[in-house]
């Protein structure tokens, strides 16, 4: 699906991967190198699906936290709604992974109101 640019069809595969990788599980150490790229593409593909130019997000070099902020703060209502739905899906399948991203955003966004806003939105998505 990813290769064919059917980003919506690729999402369940990303979520399945995220459901499998939990810190502390034996699979974590084997899959750790894939986690960041998978998270980055998971969020960036939402923009691609809406034919938004994702080049400014520097997907190949940006961290997943940076991509999450770029997508979550992007001024496009459709993209923001999609980001909310899909980030909530991630929160349901792997809340620990999402918490790691939130922590990274908060650590690196102390002077970025948009980063803090995105992190707060993500925090609200975590299961109570």
Secondary structure, DSSP 8 states (H G I E B T S, - for coil): -TTTT-HHHHHHHHHHHHHH--TTSHHHHHHHHHHHHHHHHHHHHHHHHTT---GGG-TTTS-HHHHHHHHHTSS-HHHHHHHHHHHHHHHHH-HHHHHHHHHHHHHH-TT-HHHHHHHHHHHHHS--
